[in-house]
Amino acid sequence: MKWFIVLISIAWIASGGLLILYTDRCRDMLAKVLERMGRVPMAAAAAVVGILLLISARSSVNPGVIFFLGLLALAKGGVFFWNPSDLFDKTRQWWLERASDQTYRLAGIIILILGTALISWI
């Protein structure tokens, strides 16, 4: 399952770079995606990524970190699926309305570092 680690690493590196360089366009694109996709498909996507990370953790040099990231993705999917206290809507509203450009760039830096770390642990 190294192919999934490579795929998710490249996706994270690309999206992190785009968040850093094209913050306004990424904010607009995120708004469109969150308007089209509902809470349940977002939860299902997070859960599928989490399960695939858990499965592919064994084929890595550092399986503990990848296993932990998979657990985090599964937890995110579960929280968004059951949506306690309208957490999904509050999170979506915060990202789209209150998060500053520096917050988007910081998220891009974190995503870029995670993607680079994952691809180096293959």
Secondary structure, 3 states (H helix, E strand, C coil): CHHHHHHHHHHHHHHHHHHHHCHHHHHHHHHHHHHHCCHHHHHHHHHHHHHHHHHHHHHCCCHHHHHHHHHHHHHHHHHHHHCHHHHHHHHHHHHHHHCCHHHHHHHHHHHHHHHHHHHHCC
